[in-house]
Amino acid sequence: MKWTRDFGLTMRMLLTSFLLLIVYLIFLGILSALGFGFEFLLLVAAGMAFVQYFFSDKLVLWSTGTRIVGEDEYPELHRIVQRLATEADLPMPKIGIMQSPVPNAFATGRNHKNAVVAVTDSIMRTLNREELEAVLAHELSHVKNRDMLTLTVASFLSMLAFLIMRNWLFIGLFGRRDSNGGALILVFIASILVWVVSTLLIRALSRYREFAADRGSAALTGNPRALISALQKISGRMDYIPAEKKQEVEGANAFFIIPALSGNTLMELFSTHPPLEKRVAALEELQAEMRGY
């Protein structure tokens, strides 16, 4: 298979990283000008960035309760992933199983050699072989496109701003003694702006990367119709999953092929995925192109 590089995704990843860096520097500059613990914040930021880069995959697996499984446990799953990885010219990733009634799949890892492709046990009962193959090809496309690391690193700024926003009064206690209430309010407002801007940038990148991975799945399998069917099955099944079960896994929604929204959080206001109808329409166009229509 000849893989076509998605320059749209590459440019969006670079632009998102650049804009986030600018926002990051402005935010830290405001904190420094107000006399807050700039050096302390930098130390914490560097430490968290180090942990995210080198342990992001482990943190995702730990937070979702995903277990790495061997070929002897799930031989058919390994065979499918191995064939797709060979087709995509990728090293064989690790395979993970997540025990959850929410049918879903995700990929994580900082590079091709440290990638993990995971599925929930319920998705294997929900989909047939062709549909499961299409979903796994979608996740391997994320690995091929290297967008997992960008999303993880980009999420760092949003998370830092959110933590400062939530604990702004506590952080103010570590600033200069002449810091006043007005300064604290400015920090709080700056944190809100940084969090909103960075979150919107991340969501825009995340939505585009899903379209790119859908196209990658179609290229790997030559069967866009199978992914359409899989997406519709997964989405339809979500309506029957208890809200509390979906809430348990909402933290990983940016990584999932279909978000598990419980309806009880703000996650729906910042959707990480494009509408299902648009994804289906794009895949149907690909199907028509492949058939020469």
KADALIN-V653758 format. One record per pair of residues at least 24 apart in sequence whose C-alpha atoms are under 10 Angstrom apart, sorted by sequence separation. I is the first residue (numbers start at 1). GAP is how many residues later the second one is. D is the distance in Angstrom with one decimal. If there is no record, write none. Layout:
BEGIN
i:I gap:GAP d:D
i:I gap:GAP d:D
END
This chain:
BEGIN
i:70 gap:24 d:8.5
i:71 gap:24 d:8.6
i:91 gap:24 d:8.7
i:92 gap:24 d:9.1
i:93 gap:24 d:6.5
i:94 gap:24 d:8.2
i:95 gap:24 d:8.2
i:96 gap:24 d:8.3
i:97 gap:24 d:6.3
i:98 gap:24 d:8.8
i:103 gap:24 d:9.0
i:116 gap:24 d:9.1
i:164 gap:24 d:7.8
i:165 gap:24 d:8.1
i:234 gap:24 d:7.2
i:235 gap:24 d:8.6
i:238 gap:24 d:9.2
i:69 gap:25 d:7.9
i:70 gap:25 d:7.4
i:90 gap:25 d:9.8
i:92 gap:25 d:9.7
i:93 gap:25 d:9.7
i:96 gap:25 d:9.8
i:97 gap:25 d:9.8
i:98 gap:25 d:9.8
i:115 gap:25 d:8.9
i:117 gap:25 d:9.7
i:165 gap:25 d:8.5
i:166 gap:25 d:8.9
i:234 gap:25 d:9.7
i:235 gap:25 d:8.8
i:68 gap:26 d:6.8
i:69 gap:26 d:5.9
i:70 gap:26 d:8.8
i:117 gap:26 d:8.7
i:162 gap:26 d:9.9
i:164 gap:26 d:9.8
i:165 gap:26 d:5.2
i:166 gap:26 d:9.4
i:231 gap:26 d:8.1
i:232 gap:26 d:9.6
i:234 gap:26 d:9.8
i:68 gap:27 d:5.6
i:69 gap:27 d:5.7
i:105 gap:27 d:9.6
i:115 gap:27 d:9.8
i:116 gap:27 d:8.7
i:161 gap:27 d:9.4
i:164 gap:27 d:6.6
i:165 gap:27 d:6.4
i:231 gap:27 d:7.3
i:67 gap:28 d:8.3
i:68 gap:28 d:4.2
i:69 gap:28 d:6.8
i:112 gap:28 d:9.6
i:115 gap:28 d:6.8
i:163 gap:28 d:8.8
i:164 gap:28 d:9.2
i:165 gap:28 d:9.7
i:66 gap:29 d:9.5
i:67 gap:29 d:5.2
i:68 gap:29 d:6.4
i:106 gap:29 d:9.1
i:107 gap:29 d:9.0
i:114 gap:29 d:9.6
i:115 gap:29 d:9.8
i:161 gap:29 d:8.7
i:162 gap:29 d:6.9
i:165 gap:29 d:9.5
i:66 gap:30 d:5.8
i:67 gap:30 d:5.3
i:68 gap:30 d:9.0
i:105 gap:30 d:7.4
i:106 gap:30 d:8.5
i:112 gap:30 d:10.0
i:113 gap:30 d:9.6
i:161 gap:30 d:5.3
i:162 gap:30 d:7.5
i:165 gap:30 d:8.3
i:65 gap:31 d:9.6
i:66 gap:31 d:5.4
i:67 gap:31 d:6.4
i:104 gap:31 d:8.9
i:105 gap:31 d:7.7
i:107 gap:31 d:9.2
i:108 gap:31 d:8.9
i:112 gap:31 d:6.2
i:115 gap:31 d:9.9
i:160 gap:31 d:8.9
i:161 gap:31 d:7.3
i:164 gap:31 d:9.6
i:65 gap:32 d:8.6
i:66 gap:32 d:4.3
i:67 gap:32 d:8.6
i:106 gap:32 d:8.9
i:107 gap:32 d:5.5
i:108 gap:32 d:9.8
i:111 gap:32 d:7.2
i:112 gap:32 d:7.2
i:161 gap:32 d:8.8
i:162 gap:32 d:8.5
i:163 gap:32 d:9.5
i:64 gap:33 d:9.8
i:65 gap:33 d:6.1
i:66 gap:33 d:7.2
i:105 gap:33 d:9.3
i:106 gap:33 d:6.0
i:107 gap:33 d:7.2
i:110 gap:33 d:8.9
i:111 gap:33 d:8.9
i:112 gap:33 d:9.5
i:115 gap:33 d:9.3
i:158 gap:33 d:9.3
i:161 gap:33 d:6.3
i:162 gap:33 d:5.9
i:64 gap:34 d:6.9
i:65 gap:34 d:7.3
i:66 gap:34 d:9.6
i:105 gap:34 d:7.4
i:106 gap:34 d:9.1
i:107 gap:34 d:9.2
i:108 gap:34 d:8.5
i:109 gap:34 d:8.0
i:111 gap:34 d:9.8
i:112 gap:34 d:7.7
i:158 gap:34 d:9.9
i:160 gap:34 d:9.5
i:161 gap:34 d:5.3
i:162 gap:34 d:9.2
i:61 gap:35 d:8.2
i:64 gap:35 d:8.8
i:65 gap:35 d:9.1
i:107 gap:35 d:6.9
i:108 gap:35 d:7.7
i:111 gap:35 d:6.6
i:160 gap:35 d:8.3
i:161 gap:35 d:9.1
i:61 gap:36 d:9.5
i:64 gap:36 d:9.2
i:81 gap:36 d:8.5
i:106 gap:36 d:9.0
i:107 gap:36 d:7.1
i:110 gap:36 d:7.9
i:111 gap:36 d:9.3
i:158 gap:36 d:7.2
i:159 gap:36 d:7.7
i:61 gap:37 d:8.6
i:109 gap:37 d:9.1
i:110 gap:37 d:9.1
i:111 gap:37 d:8.2
i:157 gap:37 d:8.2
i:158 gap:37 d:5.1
i:161 gap:37 d:8.8
i:162 gap:37 d:9.9
i:108 gap:38 d:9.8
i:109 gap:38 d:9.9
i:110 gap:38 d:6.8
i:111 gap:38 d:7.3
i:157 gap:38 d:7.7
i:158 gap:38 d:7.9
i:161 gap:38 d:9.9
i:108 gap:39 d:9.5
i:109 gap:39 d:6.7
i:110 gap:39 d:5.1
i:158 gap:39 d:8.4
i:159 gap:39 d:9.2
i:108 gap:40 d:6.0
i:109 gap:40 d:6.9
i:110 gap:40 d:8.8
i:158 gap:40 d:5.5
i:159 gap:40 d:9.0
i:107 gap:41 d:7.5
i:108 gap:41 d:7.9
i:157 gap:41 d:7.0
i:158 gap:41 d:5.9
i:235 gap:41 d:8.1
i:77 gap:42 d:9.7
i:106 gap:42 d:10.0
i:110 gap:42 d:8.7
i:156 gap:42 d:9.4
i:157 gap:42 d:8.8
i:158 gap:42 d:9.5
i:109 gap:43 d:9.3
i:110 gap:43 d:9.7
i:155 gap:43 d:7.9
i:158 gap:43 d:9.7
i:214 gap:43 d:9.4
i:108 gap:44 d:9.1
i:154 gap:44 d:7.8
i:155 gap:44 d:7.7
i:158 gap:44 d:8.5
i:210 gap:44 d:9.8
i:213 gap:44 d:9.3
i:232 gap:44 d:7.9
i:154 gap:45 d:8.9
i:210 gap:45 d:9.5
i:231 gap:45 d:7.6
i:232 gap:45 d:9.4
i:60 gap:46 d:9.9
i:61 gap:46 d:9.8
i:155 gap:46 d:9.7
i:210 gap:46 d:9.6
i:60 gap:47 d:9.5
i:61 gap:47 d:8.4
i:77 gap:47 d:9.1
i:93 gap:47 d:8.8
i:154 gap:47 d:8.7
i:155 gap:47 d:6.9
i:207 gap:47 d:9.1
i:210 gap:47 d:7.6
i:60 gap:48 d:7.3
i:61 gap:48 d:9.9
i:68 gap:48 d:8.5
i:92 gap:48 d:10.0
i:154 gap:48 d:6.6
i:155 gap:48 d:9.8
i:206 gap:48 d:7.0
i:210 gap:48 d:9.5
i:228 gap:48 d:9.3
i:231 gap:48 d:8.9
i:232 gap:48 d:8.6
i:59 gap:49 d:9.8
i:60 gap:49 d:9.0
i:68 gap:49 d:9.4
i:69 gap:49 d:9.6
i:80 gap:49 d:9.1
i:84 gap:49 d:8.2
i:88 gap:49 d:8.9
i:206 gap:49 d:8.7
i:228 gap:49 d:9.9
i:231 gap:49 d:8.2
i:57 gap:50 d:8.8
i:58 gap:50 d:8.8
i:68 gap:50 d:8.3
i:80 gap:50 d:9.9
i:83 gap:50 d:9.8
i:84 gap:50 d:9.6
i:87 gap:50 d:9.8
i:90 gap:50 d:8.5
i:93 gap:50 d:9.2
i:152 gap:50 d:9.5
i:57 gap:51 d:5.4
i:58 gap:51 d:8.2
i:67 gap:51 d:8.6
i:85 gap:51 d:9.7
i:90 gap:51 d:9.9
i:151 gap:51 d:7.0
i:154 gap:51 d:9.6
i:203 gap:51 d:8.3
i:228 gap:51 d:8.1
i:229 gap:51 d:9.0
i:56 gap:52 d:7.7
i:57 gap:52 d:4.7
i:66 gap:52 d:7.4
i:77 gap:52 d:9.5
i:80 gap:52 d:8.9
i:81 gap:52 d:7.9
i:84 gap:52 d:8.0
i:85 gap:52 d:8.3
i:88 gap:52 d:7.9
i:150 gap:52 d:9.4
i:151 gap:52 d:9.3
i:202 gap:52 d:9.3
i:227 gap:52 d:9.8
i:228 gap:52 d:5.8
i:56 gap:53 d:6.6
i:57 gap:53 d:7.1
i:66 gap:53 d:8.6
i:76 gap:53 d:9.6
i:80 gap:53 d:6.6
i:84 gap:53 d:6.5
i:88 gap:53 d:8.1
i:90 gap:53 d:8.4
i:227 gap:53 d:8.6
i:228 gap:53 d:9.1
i:55 gap:54 d:8.4
i:56 gap:54 d:7.2
i:66 gap:54 d:8.3
i:80 gap:54 d:10.0
i:83 gap:54 d:9.9
i:90 gap:54 d:7.3
i:151 gap:54 d:7.8
i:228 gap:54 d:9.8
i:54 gap:55 d:8.8
i:55 gap:55 d:8.5
i:61 gap:55 d:8.9
i:77 gap:55 d:9.0
i:81 gap:55 d:6.8
i:85 gap:55 d:7.1
i:88 gap:55 d:9.7
i:89 gap:55 d:8.6
i:150 gap:55 d:9.2
i:151 gap:55 d:7.2
i:225 gap:55 d:9.0
i:228 gap:55 d:6.9
i:53 gap:56 d:8.9
i:54 gap:56 d:7.3
i:64 gap:56 d:10.0
i:77 gap:56 d:8.9
i:80 gap:56 d:8.1
i:81 gap:56 d:7.9
i:84 gap:56 d:7.8
i:85 gap:56 d:9.5
i:88 gap:56 d:7.4
i:150 gap:56 d:9.8
i:224 gap:56 d:9.1
i:227 gap:56 d:8.1
i:228 gap:56 d:8.1
i:53 gap:57 d:6.7
i:57 gap:57 d:8.1
i:61 gap:57 d:8.8
i:80 gap:57 d:9.2
i:84 gap:57 d:9.8
i:226 gap:57 d:9.8
i:52 gap:58 d:9.2
i:57 gap:58 d:7.8
i:58 gap:58 d:9.5
i:81 gap:58 d:9.9
i:85 gap:58 d:9.8
i:147 gap:58 d:9.1
i:148 gap:58 d:9.6
i:151 gap:58 d:9.5
i:224 gap:58 d:9.5
i:225 gap:58 d:7.4
i:57 gap:59 d:7.5
i:77 gap:59 d:9.3
i:81 gap:59 d:8.3
i:85 gap:59 d:9.3
i:147 gap:59 d:8.8
i:224 gap:59 d:5.7
i:225 gap:59 d:7.3
i:54 gap:60 d:9.8
i:223 gap:60 d:9.4
i:224 gap:60 d:7.1
i:148 gap:61 d:9.3
i:224 gap:61 d:9.2
i:225 gap:61 d:9.3
i:147 gap:62 d:7.2
i:210 gap:62 d:8.9
i:211 gap:62 d:8.8
i:224 gap:62 d:6.9
i:225 gap:62 d:7.0
i:147 gap:63 d:9.9
i:209 gap:63 d:9.7
i:210 gap:63 d:6.7
i:211 gap:63 d:7.9
i:223 gap:63 d:9.3
i:224 gap:63 d:5.8
i:145 gap:64 d:8.6
i:207 gap:64 d:8.0
i:208 gap:64 d:9.3
i:209 gap:64 d:8.8
i:210 gap:64 d:7.5
i:215 gap:64 d:9.7
i:222 gap:64 d:9.6
i:223 gap:64 d:7.5
i:224 gap:64 d:9.6
i:147 gap:65 d:9.9
i:206 gap:65 d:8.9
i:207 gap:65 d:5.6
i:208 gap:65 d:8.1
i:209 gap:65 d:9.6
i:214 gap:65 d:7.7
i:218 gap:65 d:7.7
i:222 gap:65 d:8.6
i:147 gap:66 d:9.6
i:204 gap:66 d:9.3
i:206 gap:66 d:5.5
i:207 gap:66 d:4.5
i:208 gap:66 d:7.7
i:214 gap:66 d:9.4
i:217 gap:66 d:9.8
i:224 gap:66 d:9.2
i:142 gap:67 d:7.7
i:145 gap:67 d:8.3
i:203 gap:67 d:6.6
i:204 gap:67 d:8.9
i:205 gap:67 d:8.4
i:206 gap:67 d:6.5
i:207 gap:67 d:5.2
i:211 gap:67 d:9.1
i:215 gap:67 d:8.5
i:219 gap:67 d:9.3
i:223 gap:67 d:9.1
i:141 gap:68 d:9.5
i:142 gap:68 d:8.3
i:145 gap:68 d:8.0
i:202 gap:68 d:9.4
i:203 gap:68 d:6.5
i:204 gap:68 d:7.5
i:205 gap:68 d:9.5
i:206 gap:68 d:8.6
i:207 gap:68 d:9.0
i:211 gap:68 d:6.7
i:214 gap:68 d:8.7
i:215 gap:68 d:7.3
i:218 gap:68 d:7.7
i:222 gap:68 d:8.0
i:141 gap:69 d:9.5
i:144 gap:69 d:9.1
i:203 gap:69 d:4.9
i:204 gap:69 d:8.6
i:210 gap:69 d:8.4
i:211 gap:69 d:9.9
i:214 gap:69 d:7.3
i:218 gap:69 d:8.3
i:142 gap:70 d:8.2
i:143 gap:70 d:9.2
i:200 gap:70 d:7.1
i:202 gap:70 d:8.0
i:203 gap:70 d:7.6
i:204 gap:70 d:9.1
i:139 gap:71 d:9.5
i:141 gap:71 d:7.8
i:142 gap:71 d:5.8
i:145 gap:71 d:8.9
i:199 gap:71 d:7.6
i:200 gap:71 d:9.2
i:203 gap:71 d:9.5
i:211 gap:71 d:8.0
i:215 gap:71 d:7.8
i:219 gap:71 d:9.7
i:138 gap:72 d:8.4
i:141 gap:72 d:5.1
i:142 gap:72 d:9.4
i:144 gap:72 d:8.8
i:200 gap:72 d:9.4
i:211 gap:72 d:9.0
i:214 gap:72 d:9.9
i:218 gap:72 d:9.6
i:138 gap:73 d:9.7
i:140 gap:73 d:8.1
i:141 gap:73 d:7.9
i:199 gap:73 d:9.7
i:138 gap:74 d:8.8
i:139 gap:74 d:7.0
i:141 gap:74 d:8.4
i:142 gap:74 d:8.3
i:196 gap:74 d:9.6
i:138 gap:75 d:5.1
i:139 gap:75 d:8.9
i:141 gap:75 d:5.3
i:142 gap:75 d:9.6
i:137 gap:76 d:8.2
i:138 gap:76 d:5.7
i:140 gap:76 d:8.3
i:141 gap:76 d:6.5
i:137 gap:77 d:8.5
i:138 gap:77 d:8.0
i:139 gap:77 d:9.0
i:140 gap:77 d:8.0
i:141 gap:77 d:9.8
i:135 gap:78 d:9.6
i:137 gap:78 d:9.7
i:138 gap:78 d:6.3
i:139 gap:78 d:8.0
i:141 gap:78 d:9.4
i:135 gap:79 d:8.7
i:137 gap:79 d:7.1
i:138 gap:79 d:4.5
i:141 gap:79 d:8.5
i:134 gap:80 d:8.8
i:137 gap:80 d:4.6
i:138 gap:80 d:8.1
i:140 gap:80 d:9.3
i:136 gap:81 d:7.9
i:137 gap:81 d:8.0
i:138 gap:81 d:9.7
i:134 gap:82 d:9.6
i:135 gap:82 d:7.3
i:137 gap:82 d:8.8
i:138 gap:82 d:8.6
i:134 gap:83 d:5.8
i:135 gap:83 d:10.0
i:137 gap:83 d:6.4
i:138 gap:83 d:9.6
i:3 gap:84 d:9.5
i:133 gap:84 d:8.8
i:134 gap:84 d:7.5
i:136 gap:84 d:10.0
i:137 gap:84 d:7.1
i:1 gap:85 d:9.6
i:2 gap:85 d:9.1
i:3 gap:85 d:7.3
i:134 gap:85 d:10.0
i:136 gap:85 d:9.9
i:1 gap:86 d:6.2
i:2 gap:86 d:8.4
i:3 gap:86 d:9.1
i:134 gap:86 d:8.3
i:135 gap:86 d:10.0
i:1 gap:87 d:6.9
i:2 gap:87 d:9.6
i:133 gap:87 d:9.6
i:134 gap:87 d:6.5
i:1 gap:88 d:8.6
i:133 gap:88 d:7.7
i:134 gap:88 d:9.2
i:134 gap:89 d:7.5
i:138 gap:89 d:8.4
i:133 gap:90 d:9.7
i:134 gap:90 d:7.8
i:137 gap:90 d:9.2
i:57 gap:91 d:9.5
i:130 gap:91 d:8.9
i:134 gap:91 d:9.0
i:135 gap:91 d:8.6
i:136 gap:91 d:9.7
i:56 gap:92 d:9.7
i:57 gap:92 d:9.4
i:60 gap:92 d:9.9
i:131 gap:92 d:9.3
i:134 gap:92 d:6.1
i:135 gap:92 d:6.4
i:56 gap:93 d:8.4
i:130 gap:93 d:8.5
i:131 gap:93 d:9.6
i:133 gap:93 d:8.3
i:134 gap:93 d:5.1
i:135 gap:93 d:9.7
i:131 gap:94 d:8.7
i:132 gap:94 d:8.4
i:133 gap:94 d:8.5
i:134 gap:94 d:8.9
i:57 gap:95 d:9.4
i:130 gap:95 d:9.5
i:131 gap:95 d:4.9
i:132 gap:95 d:8.3
i:134 gap:95 d:9.4
i:135 gap:95 d:7.1
i:53 gap:96 d:7.6
i:56 gap:96 d:7.3
i:130 gap:96 d:6.0
i:131 gap:96 d:5.8
i:134 gap:96 d:7.6
i:135 gap:96 d:8.3
i:52 gap:97 d:9.2
i:53 gap:97 d:9.9
i:56 gap:97 d:9.1
i:129 gap:97 d:9.4
i:130 gap:97 d:8.3
i:131 gap:97 d:8.4
i:133 gap:97 d:9.5
i:134 gap:97 d:9.6
i:128 gap:98 d:9.3
i:131 gap:98 d:6.8
i:132 gap:98 d:7.2
i:53 gap:99 d:7.9
i:127 gap:99 d:9.8
i:130 gap:99 d:9.5
i:131 gap:99 d:5.1
i:155 gap:99 d:9.9
i:52 gap:100 d:7.2
i:53 gap:100 d:7.2
i:130 gap:100 d:8.8
i:131 gap:100 d:8.6
i:52 gap:101 d:7.0
i:128 gap:101 d:9.8
i:127 gap:102 d:8.8
i:128 gap:102 d:8.5
i:131 gap:102 d:9.4
i:152 gap:102 d:9.5
i:49 gap:103 d:9.7
i:50 gap:103 d:9.9
i:52 gap:103 d:9.6
i:127 gap:103 d:6.5
i:151 gap:103 d:8.4
i:152 gap:103 d:9.5
i:49 gap:104 d:7.4
i:52 gap:104 d:7.9
i:126 gap:104 d:8.7
i:127 gap:104 d:9.7
i:151 gap:104 d:8.9
i:127 gap:106 d:7.5
i:148 gap:106 d:9.8
i:49 gap:107 d:7.1
i:123 gap:107 d:9.4
i:126 gap:107 d:7.5
i:127 gap:107 d:8.3
i:148 gap:107 d:8.1
i:48 gap:108 d:8.0
i:49 gap:108 d:9.4
i:126 gap:108 d:7.7
i:123 gap:110 d:9.5
i:45 gap:111 d:8.6
i:123 gap:111 d:7.7
i:126 gap:111 d:8.5
i:45 gap:112 d:8.8
i:48 gap:112 d:9.2
i:142 gap:113 d:9.6
i:123 gap:114 d:9.8
i:45 gap:115 d:7.7
i:44 gap:116 d:9.5
i:139 gap:116 d:9.3
i:139 gap:117 d:8.9
i:139 gap:118 d:7.8
i:41 gap:119 d:9.5
i:138 gap:119 d:8.0
i:136 gap:121 d:9.7
i:135 gap:122 d:7.7
i:41 gap:123 d:9.9
i:104 gap:127 d:9.6
i:88 gap:128 d:9.3
i:27 gap:130 d:10.0
i:41 gap:130 d:9.7
i:103 gap:130 d:9.1
i:104 gap:130 d:7.1
i:88 gap:131 d:9.4
i:103 gap:131 d:6.0
i:104 gap:131 d:9.5
i:87 gap:132 d:9.9
i:88 gap:132 d:6.9
i:102 gap:132 d:8.4
i:103 gap:132 d:8.8
i:13 gap:133 d:9.7
i:17 gap:133 d:7.7
i:21 gap:133 d:9.1
i:24 gap:133 d:6.8
i:84 gap:133 d:9.6
i:87 gap:133 d:6.8
i:13 gap:134 d:7.5
i:16 gap:134 d:8.8
i:17 gap:134 d:9.4
i:20 gap:134 d:7.2
i:23 gap:134 d:8.8
i:24 gap:134 d:9.4
i:27 gap:134 d:8.7
i:37 gap:134 d:8.1
i:40 gap:134 d:9.3
i:87 gap:134 d:9.1
i:103 gap:134 d:7.5
i:104 gap:134 d:9.8
i:10 gap:135 d:8.2
i:16 gap:135 d:9.5
i:20 gap:135 d:9.7
i:36 gap:135 d:7.8
i:37 gap:135 d:8.4
i:85 gap:135 d:9.3
i:102 gap:135 d:8.0
i:103 gap:135 d:7.8
i:9 gap:136 d:8.2
i:10 gap:136 d:9.2
i:14 gap:136 d:8.8
i:17 gap:136 d:8.6
i:20 gap:136 d:9.9
i:21 gap:136 d:8.6
i:24 gap:136 d:9.6
i:36 gap:136 d:6.7
i:37 gap:136 d:9.4
i:38 gap:136 d:9.9
i:84 gap:136 d:6.9
i:101 gap:136 d:9.7
i:102 gap:136 d:6.9
i:9 gap:137 d:9.9
i:10 gap:137 d:8.5
i:13 gap:137 d:6.6
i:17 gap:137 d:6.7
i:20 gap:137 d:7.4
i:24 gap:137 d:9.0
i:35 gap:137 d:9.3
i:36 gap:137 d:8.6
i:37 gap:137 d:6.1
i:38 gap:137 d:8.8
i:84 gap:137 d:8.0
i:101 gap:137 d:9.4
i:119 gap:137 d:9.4
i:3 gap:138 d:9.9
i:9 gap:138 d:8.3
i:13 gap:138 d:8.4
i:16 gap:138 d:7.7
i:20 gap:138 d:9.0
i:34 gap:138 d:9.8
i:36 gap:138 d:6.6
i:37 gap:138 d:5.5
i:102 gap:138 d:9.4
i:103 gap:138 d:9.3
i:118 gap:138 d:9.7
i:5 gap:139 d:9.4
i:6 gap:139 d:7.9
i:35 gap:139 d:9.3
i:36 gap:139 d:3.9
i:37 gap:139 d:8.2
i:101 gap:139 d:9.8
i:102 gap:139 d:6.7
i:5 gap:140 d:7.9
i:35 gap:140 d:5.7
i:36 gap:140 d:6.4
i:101 gap:140 d:7.1
i:102 gap:140 d:9.2
i:3 gap:141 d:9.2
i:13 gap:141 d:9.2
i:31 gap:141 d:9.9
i:34 gap:141 d:8.1
i:35 gap:141 d:5.7
i:36 gap:141 d:9.7
i:101 gap:141 d:9.0
i:34 gap:142 d:8.4
i:35 gap:142 d:9.2
i:32 gap:143 d:9.5
i:35 gap:143 d:9.0
i:36 gap:143 d:8.3
i:102 gap:143 d:7.3
i:31 gap:144 d:9.2
i:34 gap:144 d:9.9
i:35 gap:144 d:7.4
i:101 gap:144 d:7.4
i:102 gap:144 d:6.7
i:34 gap:145 d:7.4
i:100 gap:145 d:7.8
i:101 gap:145 d:8.6
i:34 gap:146 d:9.6
i:100 gap:146 d:9.1
i:102 gap:146 d:9.8
i:106 gap:146 d:8.6
i:36 gap:147 d:9.6
i:102 gap:147 d:8.4
i:106 gap:147 d:9.1
i:108 gap:147 d:7.7
i:35 gap:148 d:9.2
i:36 gap:148 d:9.6
i:100 gap:148 d:9.3
i:106 gap:148 d:9.1
i:107 gap:148 d:6.8
i:34 gap:149 d:6.6
i:100 gap:149 d:8.6
i:104 gap:149 d:9.7
i:106 gap:149 d:5.4
i:107 gap:149 d:7.9
i:33 gap:150 d:9.9
i:34 gap:150 d:8.7
i:105 gap:150 d:8.1
i:106 gap:150 d:4.8
i:107 gap:150 d:9.2
i:36 gap:151 d:9.5
i:104 gap:151 d:9.8
i:105 gap:151 d:5.6
i:106 gap:151 d:6.3
i:31 gap:152 d:9.3
i:34 gap:152 d:8.9
i:104 gap:152 d:6.3
i:105 gap:152 d:5.9
i:106 gap:152 d:9.3
i:30 gap:153 d:9.9
i:31 gap:153 d:9.7
i:34 gap:153 d:8.3
i:103 gap:153 d:9.7
i:104 gap:153 d:6.4
i:105 gap:153 d:8.1
i:103 gap:154 d:9.6
i:104 gap:154 d:6.7
i:31 gap:155 d:9.3
i:103 gap:155 d:8.8
i:104 gap:155 d:8.4
i:30 gap:156 d:8.7
i:31 gap:156 d:6.8
i:102 gap:156 d:10.0
i:104 gap:156 d:8.5
i:30 gap:157 d:7.5
i:102 gap:157 d:9.8
i:103 gap:157 d:9.1
i:102 gap:158 d:7.4
i:31 gap:159 d:9.0
i:27 gap:160 d:8.7
i:30 gap:160 d:7.9
i:31 gap:160 d:9.8
i:30 gap:161 d:10.0
i:28 gap:162 d:9.9
i:27 gap:163 d:6.8
i:26 gap:164 d:9.3
i:27 gap:164 d:7.5
i:27 gap:166 d:9.3
i:27 gap:167 d:7.1
i:26 gap:168 d:9.1
i:23 gap:170 d:9.3
i:24 gap:170 d:7.7
i:23 gap:171 d:6.6
i:23 gap:172 d:9.6
i:20 gap:174 d:8.9
i:23 gap:174 d:8.2
i:24 gap:174 d:9.0
i:23 gap:175 d:7.8
i:20 gap:177 d:8.5
i:21 gap:177 d:9.8
i:19 gap:178 d:9.4
i:20 gap:178 d:6.3
i:19 gap:179 d:8.5
i:20 gap:179 d:9.8
i:17 gap:181 d:9.9
i:20 gap:181 d:8.0
i:16 gap:182 d:8.7
i:19 gap:182 d:8.4
i:20 gap:182 d:9.1
i:17 gap:184 d:9.2
i:64 gap:184 d:8.5
i:65 gap:184 d:9.5
i:16 gap:185 d:6.3
i:17 gap:185 d:9.4
i:63 gap:185 d:9.7
i:64 gap:185 d:6.6
i:15 gap:186 d:9.4
i:16 gap:186 d:7.3
i:63 gap:186 d:8.5
i:64 gap:186 d:9.5
i:64 gap:187 d:8.4
i:13 gap:188 d:9.9
i:16 gap:188 d:8.9
i:63 gap:188 d:8.2
i:64 gap:188 d:7.3
i:12 gap:189 d:9.5
i:13 gap:189 d:9.4
i:16 gap:189 d:7.2
i:63 gap:189 d:8.1
i:15 gap:190 d:9.5
i:60 gap:191 d:9.2
i:61 gap:191 d:9.7
i:12 gap:192 d:8.8
i:13 gap:192 d:6.9
i:60 gap:192 d:7.4
i:12 gap:193 d:6.5
i:13 gap:193 d:9.6
i:12 gap:194 d:9.9
i:13 gap:195 d:9.9
i:60 gap:195 d:9.2
i:9 gap:196 d:7.9
i:12 gap:196 d:8.4
i:13 gap:196 d:9.2
i:9 gap:197 d:9.8
i:12 gap:197 d:9.1
i:9 gap:199 d:6.9
i:10 gap:199 d:9.6
i:8 gap:200 d:8.6
i:9 gap:200 d:6.5
i:8 gap:201 d:9.4
i:9 gap:201 d:9.9
i:9 gap:202 d:9.4
i:6 gap:203 d:9.7
i:9 gap:203 d:7.1
i:8 gap:204 d:8.8
i:6 gap:206 d:7.2
i:5 gap:207 d:9.8
i:6 gap:207 d:9.8
i:6 gap:209 d:9.6
i:6 gap:210 d:9.4
i:4 gap:211 d:9.9
i:5 gap:211 d:9.7
i:4 gap:212 d:8.7
i:3 gap:213 d:8.1
i:4 gap:215 d:8.9
i:3 gap:216 d:7.7
i:2 gap:217 d:8.6
i:3 gap:217 d:8.5
i:1 gap:218 d:7.7
i:2 gap:218 d:9.2
i:1 gap:219 d:7.1
i:1 gap:220 d:9.7
i:1 gap:221 d:10.0
END
